[in-house]
Amino acid sequence: MTAILGISAFYHDSAAALIVDGRIVAAAQEERFTRRKHDPAFPARAVEYCLQEAGLTAADLDYVAFYEKPLVKFERLLETYLAFAPTGFRSFLMAVPVWLKDKLYLNRAIRQALPNAKKAKLVYTEHHESHAASAFFPSPFEQAALLTLDGVGEWCTTTWGVGRGNQIELKSQIGFPHSLGLLYSAVTYHCGFKVNSGEYKLMGLAPYGRPVYADLMRQHLIDVRPDGSFWMNMQYFNYCQGLTMTNSRFSDLFGMAPRKPESQLEQKHMDMAASIQEVTEDIVLKIAAHVHRETGMKNLVLAGGVALNCVANGRLLREGPFDDVWVQPASGDAGGALGAAEFVWYQLLHNPRKTGPVDAQQGSLLGPQYTDNEIAAVLDREGVTYTRCETEQSLIENVTQILTEEKVVGWFQGRMEYGPRALGARSIIGDPRSPKMQSVMNLKIKYRESFRPFAPIVLREAASDWFDIAPQHESPYMLIVADVREERKTPLSDAQQKVMSESEDLCERVNVPRSAVPAVTHVDYSARLQTVDAVRNPRLHSVLRGFLDRTGCPILVNTSFNVRGEPIVCTPEDALRCFMATEMDVLVLEHCIIRKTENASNQTAEERQRHLSKFELD
């Protein structure tokens, strides 16, 4: 037996992943256990879970793989500070102590965290090698082109190459400070959202705007070549030497200062979002076309933070030159833990790799799970009134009936998801046909911005009947955006068209029904869909089948089971706390169904506020 533990830590979204004899046994982000969103600390709790899931101890580990080379990264930081000195001294003073405390002494940190792993060899892969490995090795392709795009690793920000069998080869790269990920993050910052977590908000805001600044960006910020390679004009950015992403020259160019977080969103911010989204999509398409010409591969795999831009992925699938595209569900830093472990197993140890029609990611359902008895013990201890369904059929019938009543359901089933998306294990689900469902979920359950779209989960076999996705393609990890099919769209009245074109109130615009499933249709008629099949998620597939039988609609609303500022729930206790603190109607914990109406008398207004106060609403 060979056990390989992969780790990402100390930068953003720490995680651990465990491979035993080539099989992904477990993977999870540290934030899910500590309840600190994007927790960068050493993933001690995630490591503990992975070992428990495998029935192993640290003494059984053969390799511990870290997802990047910290000394090379530190070299880049020092060279960057020296290049801009004496500017950036404040940033230098803030960064160096952190490096001297933890990041430069990873060998020591790992050995201290795993004192019994004495026989384990420590391996440090390169950051983009980890991304590439996480994209290719679990994919269903025997061979494929590779493309990784993010902010920055050690020096690289973009790489491409090829994967064949059990080996990957990176052939070309773009280096820091020229970075598509950092460009997108700079605009994210300027529009008032948090860097490294608010980029998806910017992507959701883009359909409300027009790309009026796109040409200005191409003329002044980034020079894009025909092959998709690019050079950024650093006169407009501050991330190399300062504590902000953009500077006064950037503000002057676009005629706007950075938006203060939580302040009113204006049309100019929506136009900025639309503009950077268009520029990003064009660059991704150009790079992909170049990679296709150079490699001759039919399929493409993607990873890195930019690969979470599902709008760009959708265009790449529809308009790009590749027959199929597979995106690593944990494309950010967390996925580096899995990639590092996979790299050791295949690339360094030369173990054979087998592929099949379904990828090896196991639906990315790689986290903890809980039995009905464990859940019942929690509910009994808390004095919760609940119904326990004795059969699978009874559960499906009860849940589908509840959903047809336009109830909002907390859905907690099986193993927790690995990656940023809720994929039907830790989800909040509802009826997509309800015009009020989006605003209800946003304002009463998620406590977040009203413009944010929700994603549809749809039966794999029915997806192409409702969305612009070819029957041979799928989107099991909610990483593809596709338009609602023309015949499913709802014509707008003159009054509704006026609202869409003139109103600056995003609530008013988002609440205009645009299709037969308005709760999951964005203002541009797009949807970030997840296709559900009976192999990866059989219980959710059965719920969708049951809902289809009752309503004729094979779709449900799906959003992550959490409130704003909190990680996705991990344990039954997390789920119960979130349920009691929000206006969700029903909570389904495996076969146990909890109704708010049956438990409202158990909770005073003060208790509800106390539940809610435990969430950090950023």
KOLMIKOL-244320 format. One record per residue (C-alpha): x, y, z; residue in one letter. Coordinates in steps of 0.2 Angstrom, whole numbers. Layout:
<recs>
X;Y;Z;A
...
</recs>
This chain:
<recs>
0;0;0;M
6;18;-4;T
-2;32;4;A
1;50;-2;I
-5;65;8;L
-6;82;-2;G
-7;98;7;I
-10;116;2;S
-7;129;16;A
-3;147;21;F
-9;157;7;Y
-27;155;3;H
-40;141;6;D
-29;127;14;S
-34;109;11;A
-28;91;12;A
-31;77;0;A
-26;58;2;L
-23;46;-11;I
-21;27;-7;V
-14;16;-21;D
-20;29;-34;G
-37;31;-28;R
-43;48;-21;I
-49;42;-3;V
-53;60;4;A
-51;78;1;A
-57;93;11;A
-53;112;14;Q
-48;117;32;E
-62;131;32;E
-76;118;33;R
-69;112;50;F
-63;128;58;T
-78;138;51;R
-66;152;46;R
-69;156;27;K
-54;153;16;H
-43;148;31;D
-25;149;26;P
-18;140;41;A
-10;123;41;F
-24;111;37;P
-23;100;53;A
-41;96;54;R
-43;92;36;A
-27;81;37;V
-35;72;53;E
-51;69;43;Y
-42;62;28;C
-33;49;38;L
-48;44;48;Q
-58;42;32;E
-44;30;26;A
-43;21;42;G
-24;26;43;L
-13;36;54;T
1;48;50;A
13;33;53;A
6;25;37;D
10;39;26;L
23;36;12;D
24;53;5;Y
18;71;10;V
17;82;-5;A
16;101;-4;F
8;110;-18;Y
22;123;-22;E
40;127;-19;K
40;140;-5;P
59;145;-7;L
56;149;-26;V
40;159;-21;K
50;169;-8;F
63;173;-21;E
50;180;-32;R
44;191;-17;L
61;197;-13;L
66;201;-31;E
49;210;-34;T
52;221;-18;Y
70;225;-23;L
64;230;-41;A
52;243;-34;F
62;248;-19;A
61;260;-9;P
42;260;-14;T
33;246;-6;G
43;246;10;F
27;245;21;R
21;230;11;S
38;222;13;F
37;224;32;L
20;216;33;M
25;201;22;A
42;196;28;V
38;192;46;P
25;180;41;V
37;171;29;W
50;170;43;L
37;163;55;K
29;149;44;D
31;149;26;K
50;147;24;L
51;133;37;Y
38;121;29;L
48;105;33;N
48;109;51;R
29;114;51;A
25;98;42;I
35;87;54;R
28;95;69;Q
10;93;63;A
14;75;58;L
26;69;71;P
22;51;68;N
25;52;49;A
43;48;51;K
45;37;36;K
35;49;24;A
46;58;11;K
42;76;9;L
40;82;-9;V
37;100;-16;Y
29;101;-33;T
28;117;-42;E
12;127;-41;H
6;126;-59;H
12;108;-59;E
0;104;-45;S
-14;113;-55;H
-10;104;-71;A
-9;87;-62;A
-26;91;-53;S
-34;94;-70;A
-27;80;-80;F
-25;65;-69;F
-43;64;-63;P
-50;68;-80;S
-58;55;-91;P
-46;58;-105;F
-31;47;-110;E
-23;62;-117;Q
-27;80;-117;A
-20;98;-119;A
-17;107;-102;L
-21;125;-98;L
-18;133;-80;T
-22;151;-77;L
-22;160;-60;D
-15;175;-50;G
2;168;-47;V
11;153;-41;G
30;154;-38;E
33;164;-54;W
21;157;-67;C
3;164;-69;T
-1;154;-85;T
5;138;-92;T
0;126;-106;W
6;109;-110;G
0;91;-113;V
-5;76;-103;G
-3;58;-110;R
-6;43;-100;G
2;45;-83;N
13;60;-87;Q
11;78;-90;I
22;91;-98;E
21;110;-97;L
28;117;-113;K
25;136;-111;S
22;149;-97;Q
18;167;-94;I
27;175;-79;G
23;187;-65;F
18;201;-64;P
8;198;-80;H
-7;189;-74;S
-25;187;-81;L
-30;182;-63;G
-22;197;-55;L
-30;208;-69;L
-47;201;-65;Y
-44;203;-46;S
-38;221;-49;A
-55;225;-56;V
-63;215;-42;T
-55;226;-30;Y
-59;242;-39;H
-77;238;-39;C
-77;235;-20;G
-76;216;-18;F
-64;206;-9;K
-49;199;-19;V
-48;180;-19;N
-66;178;-14;S
-76;192;-23;G
-71;188;-41;E
-87;177;-43;Y
-97;192;-38;K
-90;202;-51;L
-94;188;-64;M
-112;188;-58;G
-113;207;-59;L
-106;207;-77;A
-123;204;-86;P
-130;220;-79;Y
-117;230;-88;G
-111;234;-105;R
-92;231;-110;P
-89;250;-113;V
-72;250;-105;Y
-66;234;-114;A
-56;244;-127;D
-49;255;-114;L
-43;240;-105;M
-35;233;-121;R
-27;249;-125;Q
-19;254;-108;H
-20;239;-96;L
-15;223;-106;I
-8;220;-123;D
-15;204;-130;V
-6;195;-144;R
-14;184;-157;P
-8;168;-148;D
-17;174;-132;G
0;178;-123;S
-1;195;-115;F
9;209;-107;W
2;221;-93;M
6;239;-91;N
11;240;-73;M
9;258;-72;Q
-9;256;-68;Y
-7;243;-54;F
-1;243;-36;N
0;224;-32;Y
19;222;-34;C
24;235;-21;Q
8;241;-12;G
-6;236;-1;L
-19;239;-15;T
-22;231;-32;M
-24;247;-42;T
-18;265;-41;N
-23;283;-44;S
-18;281;-62;R
-30;267;-64;F
-44;278;-56;S
-40;292;-68;D
-41;281;-83;L
-58;275;-79;F
-64;291;-71;G
-69;282;-54;M
-61;279;-38;A
-61;262;-30;P
-79;258;-23;R
-81;257;-5;K
-86;239;1;P
-105;238;4;E
-108;255;-4;S
-121;257;-18;Q
-117;248;-35;L
-118;260;-49;E
-120;257;-68;Q
-101;261;-70;K
-97;246;-59;H
-108;235;-69;M
-100;241;-85;D
-82;238;-77;M
-88;220;-73;A
-94;217;-91;A
-78;224;-98;S
-66;214;-89;I
-77;198;-92;Q
-76;201;-110;E
-58;204;-110;V
-55;188;-100;T
-66;177;-111;E
-57;184;-127;D
-40;180;-119;I
-45;162;-114;V
-52;159;-131;L
-36;165;-140;K
-25;155;-128;I
-35;139;-131;A
-35;141;-150;A
-16;143;-149;H
-14;127;-138;V
-25;117;-149;H
-14;122;-164;R
2;118;-155;E
-4;101;-147;T
-17;94;-159;G
-26;87;-145;M
-45;85;-146;K
-48;88;-127;N
-43;101;-115;L
-42;101;-96;V
-42;117;-85;L
-37;122;-68;A
-31;138;-58;G
-42;151;-51;G
-47;158;-68;V
-54;141;-73;A
-68;145;-60;L
-74;158;-72;N
-89;147;-79;C
-95;160;-91;V
-78;159;-100;A
-78;140;-99;N
-96;140;-107;G
-89;150;-122;R
-74;139;-123;L
-85;123;-124;L
-97;131;-137;R
-85;141;-147;E
-68;134;-144;G
-59;121;-155;P
-59;107;-143;F
-71;92;-143;D
-73;92;-124;D
-67;102;-109;V
-65;96;-91;W
-62;108;-77;V
-55;103;-60;Q
-70;107;-47;P
-57;113;-34;A
-47;124;-47;S
-41;136;-34;G
-27;134;-21;D
-37;120;-12;A
-36;109;-27;G
-17;110;-27;G
-17;98;-13;A
-25;85;-24;L
-14;89;-38;G
2;87;-28;A
-3;70;-22;A
-8;65;-40;E
9;71;-47;F
18;60;-35;V
8;45;-39;W
9;46;-57;Y
23;58;-63;Q
36;53;-50;L
32;35;-46;L
26;31;-64;H
11;21;-59;N
-1;16;-73;P
-17;27;-76;R
-33;20;-82;K
-47;31;-89;T
-66;28;-92;G
-81;37;-97;P
-83;45;-80;V
-69;55;-72;D
-60;49;-56;A
-66;64;-46;Q
-80;54;-39;Q
-92;69;-41;G
-80;79;-30;S
-90;72;-15;L
-74;68;-5;L
-78;75;12;G
-86;69;28;P
-102;60;29;Q
-114;56;44;Y
-126;41;47;T
-144;43;51;D
-140;37;69;N
-127;51;72;E
-139;64;65;I
-153;58;76;A
-142;59;91;A
-139;77;87;V
-157;81;84;L
-162;72;100;D
-149;81;110;R
-155;98;104;E
-173;94;107;G
-178;95;89;V
-194;88;82;T
-191;78;66;Y
-198;64;55;T
-187;50;50;R
-191;42;34;C
-189;23;34;E
-186;20;16;T
-177;29;1;E
-194;30;-8;Q
-202;39;7;S
-188;51;8;L
-189;56;-11;I
-208;57;-11;E
-208;68;5;N
-195;80;-2;V
-202;82;-19;T
-219;86;-12;Q
-211;99;-1;I
-202;107;-16;L
-218;108;-26;T
-225;119;-11;E
-212;132;-15;E
-203;128;1;K
-184;132;3;V
-175;116;8;V
-158;113;17;G
-152;97;9;W
-138;88;18;F
-133;71;11;Q
-118;60;9;G
-101;66;8;R
-97;85;8;M
-91;93;-8;E
-72;97;-11;Y
-70;114;-19;G
-80;130;-19;P
-97;124;-26;R
-111;115;-18;A
-115;100;-29;L
-130;93;-20;G
-122;87;-4;A
-122;103;6;R
-135;113;-4;S
-151;124;-2;I
-163;119;-15;I
-180;125;-21;G
-193;127;-35;D
-185;136;-50;P
-202;140;-57;R
-206;152;-43;S
-203;170;-48;P
-200;175;-30;K
-188;161;-26;M
-172;170;-30;Q
-175;186;-20;S
-182;175;-5;V
-166;164;-5;M
-154;179;-7;N
-162;191;6;L
-170;179;19;K
-158;164;19;I
-141;169;11;K
-141;187;18;Y
-132;193;2;R
-133;204;-13;E
-149;203;-22;S
-141;203;-39;F
-132;187;-36;R
-139;173;-48;P
-143;155;-42;F
-138;140;-51;A
-149;126;-58;P
-147;108;-55;I
-154;98;-70;V
-156;80;-75;L
-141;75;-86;R
-153;67;-98;E
-164;83;-100;A
-151;97;-99;A
-150;100;-118;S
-169;101;-119;D
-168;117;-107;W
-151;124;-110;F
-139;128;-124;D
-128;113;-121;I
-124;99;-133;A
-132;82;-128;P
-114;74;-128;Q
-108;87;-115;H
-111;88;-97;E
-107;100;-82;S
-107;89;-67;P
-97;102;-56;Y
-107;118;-60;M
-92;125;-70;L
-101;129;-87;I
-113;143;-91;V
-126;141;-105;A
-141;150;-111;D
-158;145;-108;V
-165;138;-124;R
-175;150;-134;E
-192;141;-133;E
-190;141;-114;R
-188;160;-113;K
-202;172;-108;T
-206;187;-119;P
-204;203;-110;L
-218;216;-110;S
-214;234;-114;D
-214;239;-96;A
-202;225;-92;Q
-191;229;-106;Q
-191;247;-99;K
-186;241;-82;V
-172;230;-89;M
-165;244;-100;S
-167;259;-88;E
-168;254;-70;S
-153;256;-59;E
-161;245;-45;D
-154;228;-47;L
-168;220;-36;C
-180;227;-49;E
-171;220;-64;R
-167;203;-57;V
-185;200;-52;N
-191;202;-70;V
-196;184;-75;P
-186;179;-91;R
-190;161;-93;S
-200;146;-87;A
-187;144;-73;V
-185;162;-68;P
-176;158;-51;A
-161;151;-61;V
-161;163;-76;T
-149;177;-75;H
-153;194;-83;V
-144;189;-100;D
-154;173;-100;Y
-139;163;-95;S
-138;149;-81;A
-123;141;-72;R
-129;124;-73;L
-125;108;-64;Q
-130;92;-73;T
-135;78;-61;V
-132;59;-66;D
-137;43;-57;A
-119;38;-56;V
-111;53;-46;R
-126;58;-36;N
-140;44;-36;P
-151;52;-22;R
-151;69;-30;L
-155;62;-47;H
-170;53;-39;S
-176;69;-32;V
-175;78;-49;L
-184;63;-57;R
-198;64;-43;G
-199;83;-46;F
-200;80;-65;L
-214;68;-62;D
-224;80;-52;R
-221;96;-61;T
-214;92;-79;G
-199;102;-74;C
-182;92;-72;P
-173;107;-63;I
-171;114;-46;L
-163;129;-38;V
-146;125;-30;N
-136;136;-19;T
-123;132;-6;S
-129;128;11;F
-122;143;21;N
-125;161;24;V
-115;175;18;R
-97;176;26;G
-98;158;32;E
-90;142;23;P
-102;128;17;I
-109;118;32;V
-99;102;36;C
-108;94;51;T
-126;91;56;P
-123;104;69;E
-117;117;57;D
-133;113;46;A
-145;114;61;L
-137;130;66;R
-139;138;49;C
-156;132;47;F
-162;139;64;M
-154;156;60;A
-162;158;43;T
-179;158;36;E
-177;141;27;M
-193;130;28;D
-187;113;29;V
-170;104;33;L
-167;87;27;V
-152;78;36;L
-150;61;27;E
-167;53;31;H
-172;65;44;C
-184;79;40;I
-185;95;51;I
-199;107;48;R
-198;125;54;K
-216;126;58;T
-214;111;70;E
-199;119;79;N
-204;137;79;A
-211;136;96;S
-194;130;102;N
-185;146;97;Q
-187;163;103;T
-183;179;93;A
-168;181;105;E
-162;163;101;E
-163;165;83;R
-153;181;84;Q
-140;172;94;R
-139;159;81;H
-137;172;67;L
-124;182;77;S
-112;167;76;K
-111;171;57;F
-98;184;52;E
-107;194;38;L
-93;202;28;D
</recs>
